[in-house]
Amino acid sequence: MRHFILASFIILTSYAQAQSRYEDYQLRLEPVWARVADALGEAGSVESAEFSPNGKFIVSGTKYDNSVVMWRTSDGAELWRQYAAQEVERVGWSSGGKYVAACSEDFLVTVYDSQSGEILKELKHSQGIDGLTWSNTGSLLVSGEEMTKKKDGSTIGWIRIFDMPSGKEIKKIDFGSTINELFFSFDDKHLLATGHDAVKVYNTSDWSLAQTLTPDYKVKFISGTFSPDAKYVFAAGNSDQNKGNLFLWEWESGKLIRNFNHTGKKVESVTWHPSGDYVAYAGHDPHIYVYRVKQIKKLSNDRIPVAHKIWAGDHAEYLDFNADGSFLVSAHQNGLIKLWAWMGEDSNLNTKRHKAVKQVQQNATANP
């Protein structure tokens, strides 16, 4: 009997220890639906997918069947589909949700009515376009071109700023090389440009260069984004020696907080959870990875734990959270987009929501 009690105690103790080691059991991405965005399937590729400001819709752009598709988030219903002449590299929503834009390799940014899919405007460029973003307020649309070589061997890569809906180009900035990704800070005071040679931050008040972020070795940057509070920049790039390098900067000081690499495979997209507590990335590894920002800041490369990873299938090209972080959309090289429900680590979330709803109801009763 004593042996049985001792064995039971050991089992229970081991179970409790195991539970304490897995405090992140609740953090996960739950699959909701997958839809065909590029009709060519495995021979196709979805390059970009982005939530509408209210999260009710998703627009996607594809590389091989050259489509721009509008989806309803709740059930994945296809609402409209348009086609470009060449591959669509990036799609994005205007701040009010009235317009979507798509940039393509035929040197065009096409602006659509988000409800009907009607083409409203075409903005001509001098090269293929990889980067595209809208301001969070107001009506600025920014594009980033692929680089061109000058006769002296130097390179040019134009960032173009348009006032919408007029389509008037109000500024042109030479980034110096291909621009892969563009994002505004939450307050629109800064523009982040991620390109082949560097990550750069510009002041939007006068479009002057505020900061250039590079490590002490040559990296071709693929993706980058501001933290929700715009204090940090998280970016991914590849060097000649290794793929899948990840960087966290305190961008105003230029301080590189962490450079780490856990897969050795190309990372195509990084994104920051709206809470500010997590970053996620995906690429040529078949998983989506999630990390806690506080652990990236605190721990060395090899000690940073993966907070969560989930098998996502084929290579991913793009990730995007909706505004409150409750859902994630991923775009894949097999022609699919996938919707995931975010399940966080706040065990009191539902309790807080119930209290908030109850308070609203009490206020309504007290003030009929």
C-alpha positions as CSV (number, residue, x, y, z in Angstrom):
1,M,0.0,0.0,0.0
2,R,2.8,2.4,0.9
3,H,4.4,1.7,-2.5
4,F,1.1,2.4,-4.2
5,I,0.7,5.7,-2.4
6,L,4.3,6.7,-3.1
7,A,3.9,5.9,-6.8
8,S,0.6,7.9,-7.0
9,F,2.4,10.8,-5.3
10,I,5.2,10.7,-7.8
11,I,2.8,10.5,-10.7
12,L,0.7,13.5,-9.4
13,T,3.8,15.5,-8.7
14,S,5.2,14.8,-12.2
15,Y,1.8,15.8,-13.7
16,A,1.8,19.1,-11.7
17,Q,5.4,19.8,-12.8
18,A,4.5,19.1,-16.4
19,Q,1.5,21.4,-16.2
20,S,3.7,24.2,-14.7
21,R,6.1,23.8,-17.6
22,Y,3.3,24.2,-20.1
23,E,1.7,27.4,-18.9
24,D,1.1,28.3,-22.6
25,Y,-1.3,25.4,-23.1
26,Q,-4.1,27.9,-24.0
27,L,-2.1,29.9,-26.6
28,R,-2.9,28.4,-30.0
29,L,-4.2,29.1,-33.5
30,E,-7.3,27.1,-34.3
31,P,-8.0,26.4,-38.0
32,V,-11.4,27.8,-39.2
33,W,-11.5,27.5,-43.0
34,A,-9.3,27.3,-46.2
35,R,-10.3,28.7,-49.6
36,V,-8.9,28.5,-53.1
37,A,-7.6,32.0,-54.0
38,D,-5.2,31.0,-56.9
39,A,-7.1,28.6,-59.1
40,L,-3.9,26.9,-60.3
41,G,-3.5,25.3,-56.9
42,E,0.0,23.8,-56.2
43,A,1.2,25.5,-59.4
44,G,-0.1,28.9,-58.1
45,S,0.6,31.1,-55.2
46,V,-1.2,33.6,-53.0
47,E,1.2,36.5,-52.4
48,S,-0.9,38.6,-50.0
49,A,-4.1,38.6,-47.9
50,E,-5.3,41.4,-45.6
51,F,-8.3,42.0,-43.3
52,S,-10.6,45.0,-43.8
53,P,-10.4,47.6,-41.0
54,N,-13.6,46.1,-39.4
55,G,-12.4,42.5,-39.9
56,K,-15.5,41.4,-41.8
57,F,-13.7,40.9,-45.1
58,I,-10.4,39.7,-46.5
59,V,-8.9,40.7,-49.8
60,S,-6.2,38.5,-51.5
61,G,-3.8,38.8,-54.4
62,T,-2.2,35.9,-56.4
63,K,0.9,35.4,-58.4
64,Y,0.0,33.0,-61.2
65,D,-3.7,33.4,-62.0
66,N,-3.3,37.1,-61.3
67,S,-6.5,37.5,-59.3
68,V,-7.7,39.9,-56.7
69,V,-10.5,38.3,-54.6
70,M,-12.8,39.6,-51.9
71,W,-13.9,37.1,-49.2
72,R,-16.3,37.3,-46.3
73,T,-14.5,36.5,-43.1
74,S,-17.3,34.7,-41.3
75,D,-17.8,31.9,-43.8
76,G,-15.1,32.4,-46.5
77,A,-17.7,33.2,-49.2
78,E,-16.2,34.7,-52.4
79,L,-17.9,38.1,-53.0
80,W,-16.0,39.2,-56.2
81,R,-13.0,38.4,-58.2
82,Q,-11.0,40.6,-60.6
83,Y,-7.9,39.9,-62.7
84,A,-4.7,41.8,-63.4
85,A,-2.6,41.4,-66.5
86,Q,0.4,40.1,-64.5
87,E,1.1,38.7,-61.0
88,V,-0.3,40.6,-58.0
89,E,2.3,41.1,-55.3
90,R,0.4,43.0,-52.6
91,V,-3.1,44.0,-51.7
92,G,-4.3,46.5,-49.1
93,W,-7.3,48.3,-47.6
94,S,-7.9,52.0,-47.3
95,S,-8.5,53.3,-43.7
96,G,-12.3,53.6,-44.0
97,G,-12.7,50.3,-45.9
98,K,-14.1,51.9,-49.0
99,Y,-11.3,51.0,-51.3
100,V,-8.8,48.2,-51.9
101,A,-5.6,48.5,-53.9
102,A,-3.5,45.9,-55.6
103,C,0.0,46.2,-57.1
104,S,1.2,44.1,-59.9
105,E,4.1,43.3,-62.2
106,D,2.5,45.2,-65.1
107,F,3.7,48.4,-63.4
108,L,0.2,49.3,-62.1
109,V,-1.5,49.9,-58.8
110,T,-5.2,49.3,-59.3
111,V,-7.7,50.7,-57.0
112,Y,-11.1,48.9,-56.6
113,D,-14.4,49.7,-55.0
114,S,-14.3,47.2,-52.1
115,Q,-18.0,46.4,-52.3
116,S,-18.5,45.9,-56.0
117,G,-14.9,45.2,-57.2
118,E,-15.3,47.9,-59.8
119,I,-12.0,49.4,-61.0
120,L,-11.9,53.0,-60.0
121,K,-8.3,54.1,-60.8
122,E,-5.1,52.8,-62.3
123,L,-1.8,54.4,-61.1
124,K,1.1,53.8,-63.6
125,H,4.6,53.1,-62.4
126,S,8.0,52.8,-64.0
127,Q,8.7,49.3,-62.6
128,G,7.1,46.2,-61.1
129,I,5.7,46.9,-57.6
130,D,6.3,44.8,-54.5
131,G,5.3,47.0,-51.6
132,L,1.9,48.7,-50.9
133,T,0.2,50.2,-47.9
134,W,-2.5,52.8,-46.9
135,S,-2.3,55.3,-44.1
136,N,-4.2,54.4,-41.0
137,T,-6.1,57.6,-41.1
138,G,-6.6,60.0,-44.0
139,S,-6.2,58.8,-47.6
140,L,-2.5,58.2,-48.4
141,L,-1.6,55.3,-50.6
142,V,2.1,54.3,-50.8
143,S,3.8,52.0,-53.2
144,G,7.3,50.5,-53.5
145,E,8.9,49.6,-56.8
146,E,11.5,47.1,-57.7
147,M,15.0,48.5,-58.3
148,T,16.5,49.7,-61.5
149,K,20.2,50.1,-62.4
150,K,21.7,53.3,-63.5
151,K,24.5,53.6,-66.1
152,D,27.0,54.1,-63.3
153,G,26.0,50.8,-61.7
154,S,24.1,52.4,-58.8
155,T,20.5,51.4,-58.1
156,I,17.2,53.2,-57.6
157,G,14.1,52.0,-55.9
158,W,11.2,54.4,-55.8
159,I,8.7,54.8,-53.0
160,R,5.7,56.7,-54.3
161,I,3.1,58.5,-52.2
162,F,-0.3,59.2,-53.6
163,D,-3.2,61.3,-52.3
164,M,-6.4,59.4,-52.7
165,P,-8.9,59.2,-54.2
166,S,-7.5,61.8,-56.7
167,G,-4.5,59.6,-57.4
168,K,-2.1,62.5,-57.4
169,E,1.5,61.6,-56.7
170,I,2.6,64.0,-54.0
171,K,6.1,62.6,-53.2
172,K,8.7,60.2,-54.6
173,I,11.6,58.9,-52.5
174,D,14.6,56.9,-53.7
175,F,15.0,54.0,-51.3
176,G,18.0,52.8,-53.2
177,S,16.9,49.2,-53.9
178,T,13.8,47.0,-54.3
179,I,11.1,47.7,-51.6
180,N,9.4,44.6,-50.4
181,E,7.1,45.9,-47.8
182,L,5.7,49.2,-46.4
183,F,3.8,50.0,-43.2
184,F,2.7,53.2,-41.5
185,S,3.0,53.6,-37.7
186,F,-0.3,53.6,-35.8
187,D,-0.3,57.4,-35.7
188,D,0.9,57.8,-39.3
189,K,3.9,59.8,-38.1
190,H,6.4,57.3,-39.6
191,L,6.6,55.1,-42.7
192,L,8.5,51.8,-42.5
193,A,10.1,50.5,-45.7
194,T,11.7,47.1,-45.8
195,G,13.9,46.4,-48.8
196,H,16.8,44.4,-50.2
197,D,19.6,46.4,-48.5
198,A,18.1,47.8,-45.4
199,V,15.0,48.6,-43.3
200,K,14.3,52.4,-43.2
201,V,12.0,54.6,-41.3
202,Y,10.8,58.0,-42.7
203,N,9.2,61.0,-41.1
204,T,5.8,61.6,-42.8
205,S,5.8,65.3,-41.8
206,D,8.4,66.0,-44.5
207,W,9.3,62.5,-45.8
208,S,12.9,62.8,-44.4
209,L,14.9,59.7,-43.5
210,A,14.6,59.1,-39.7
211,Q,16.6,55.9,-39.3
212,T,18.3,53.1,-41.3
213,L,18.4,49.7,-39.7
214,T,21.0,47.1,-40.7
215,P,23.0,44.5,-38.9
216,D,26.8,44.3,-39.2
217,Y,26.5,41.8,-42.1
218,K,24.7,41.9,-45.5
219,V,21.1,40.9,-45.4
220,K,18.3,41.0,-48.0
221,F,15.2,41.9,-46.1
222,I,11.9,40.4,-47.0
223,S,9.4,41.5,-44.4
224,G,9.2,44.1,-41.6
225,T,6.6,45.7,-39.4
226,F,6.2,48.2,-36.6
227,S,5.1,47.1,-33.1
228,P,1.5,48.4,-32.3
229,D,3.0,51.2,-30.2
230,A,5.6,52.0,-33.0
231,K,8.6,51.7,-30.6
232,Y,10.0,48.6,-32.2
233,V,10.6,47.1,-35.6
234,F,10.5,43.3,-36.3
235,A,12.0,42.2,-39.6
236,A,13.1,39.1,-41.5
237,G,15.8,38.7,-44.0
238,N,18.3,36.3,-45.6
239,S,22.1,36.5,-45.7
240,D,24.5,34.6,-48.0
241,Q,25.3,32.2,-45.2
242,N,21.8,31.6,-43.8
243,K,18.1,32.1,-44.4
244,G,15.4,33.0,-41.9
245,N,17.2,35.7,-39.9
246,L,14.9,37.6,-37.6
247,F,15.6,41.0,-36.1
248,L,14.1,43.1,-33.3
249,W,15.1,46.8,-33.1
250,E,14.4,49.7,-30.9
251,W,14.2,51.7,-34.0
252,E,14.6,55.3,-32.8
253,S,17.9,54.6,-31.1
254,G,18.9,52.0,-33.8
255,K,19.6,49.5,-31.1
256,L,19.4,45.9,-32.2
257,I,17.8,44.1,-29.3
258,R,17.9,40.6,-30.8
259,N,19.0,38.7,-33.9
260,F,17.9,35.1,-34.0
261,N,17.3,32.2,-36.3
262,H,15.5,29.0,-35.4
263,T,14.6,27.3,-38.7
264,G,17.4,28.2,-41.2
265,K,14.6,28.5,-43.8
266,K,13.4,31.6,-45.6
267,V,10.9,33.7,-43.7
268,E,8.4,35.4,-46.0
269,S,6.2,37.3,-43.6
270,V,6.3,38.7,-40.1
271,T,3.5,40.3,-38.2
272,W,2.8,41.7,-34.7
273,H,-0.2,40.7,-32.6
274,P,-2.3,43.9,-31.9
275,S,-1.8,43.3,-28.1
276,G,1.9,44.0,-28.6
277,D,2.8,40.8,-26.6
278,Y,3.5,38.4,-29.5
279,V,5.1,38.3,-33.0
280,A,4.4,35.6,-35.6
281,Y,6.2,34.6,-38.7
282,A,5.9,32.0,-41.5
283,G,7.7,31.1,-44.8
284,H,9.4,28.1,-46.2
285,D,9.0,26.1,-43.1
286,P,5.5,24.4,-43.1
287,H,4.6,26.0,-39.7
288,I,3.4,29.3,-38.4
289,Y,5.5,30.3,-35.4
290,V,4.5,32.6,-32.5
291,Y,6.9,34.1,-30.0
292,R,6.4,36.2,-26.8
293,V,8.0,39.6,-27.3
294,K,9.1,39.8,-23.6
295,Q,11.1,36.5,-24.0
296,I,12.7,37.7,-27.3
297,K,13.9,40.9,-25.4
298,K,15.1,39.0,-22.3
299,L,16.7,35.8,-23.6
300,S,19.5,34.9,-25.9
301,N,19.0,33.3,-29.3
302,D,19.1,29.7,-28.4
303,R,17.0,30.2,-25.2
304,I,14.0,31.9,-26.8
305,P,11.2,29.5,-26.6
306,V,8.6,29.1,-29.3
307,A,5.3,30.1,-27.6
308,H,3.3,28.2,-30.2
309,K,3.7,26.7,-33.7
310,I,1.1,25.0,-35.9
311,W,1.5,23.1,-39.1
312,A,0.1,25.3,-41.8
313,G,0.8,23.1,-44.9
314,D,2.5,24.6,-47.9
315,H,5.0,27.5,-47.7
316,A,3.4,30.7,-46.5
317,E,3.8,34.1,-48.3
318,Y,1.9,36.4,-46.0
319,L,0.3,36.8,-42.5
320,D,-2.1,39.4,-41.2
321,F,-4.0,39.8,-37.9
322,N,-7.4,41.5,-37.8
323,A,-7.6,44.7,-35.7
324,D,-8.3,43.1,-32.4
325,G,-6.1,40.1,-32.9
326,S,-8.9,37.5,-32.7
327,F,-8.1,36.1,-36.1
328,L,-5.1,35.5,-38.4
329,V,-5.2,35.0,-42.2
330,S,-2.4,33.3,-44.0
331,A,-1.6,33.2,-47.7
332,H,0.1,30.1,-49.2
333,Q,2.0,28.9,-52.3
334,N,-0.4,26.1,-52.9
335,G,-3.1,28.7,-53.9
336,L,-4.9,28.7,-50.6
337,I,-5.7,31.3,-48.0
338,K,-6.5,30.1,-44.5
339,L,-8.3,31.6,-41.5
340,W,-7.2,30.9,-38.0
341,A,-8.8,31.8,-34.7
342,W,-6.4,33.2,-32.1
343,M,-6.7,31.7,-28.6
344,G,-4.5,33.7,-26.2
345,E,-3.1,33.2,-22.7
346,D,-5.5,35.4,-20.8
347,S,-7.6,32.9,-18.9
348,N,-9.8,35.7,-17.5
349,L,-10.8,37.0,-20.9
350,N,-14.4,35.7,-20.9
351,T,-14.9,36.9,-17.4
352,K,-13.8,40.4,-18.3
353,R,-16.1,40.3,-21.4
354,H,-19.0,39.3,-19.3
355,K,-18.4,42.0,-16.8
356,A,-18.1,44.6,-19.6
357,V,-21.4,43.5,-21.1
358,K,-23.1,43.5,-17.7
359,Q,-21.9,47.0,-17.1
360,V,-23.3,48.1,-20.5
361,Q,-26.6,46.5,-19.6
362,Q,-26.7,48.2,-16.2
363,N,-25.9,51.6,-17.7
364,A,-28.7,51.1,-20.3
365,T,-31.1,50.2,-17.5
366,A,-30.1,53.2,-15.4
367,N,-30.3,55.6,-18.3
368,P,-33.3,54.4,-20.4
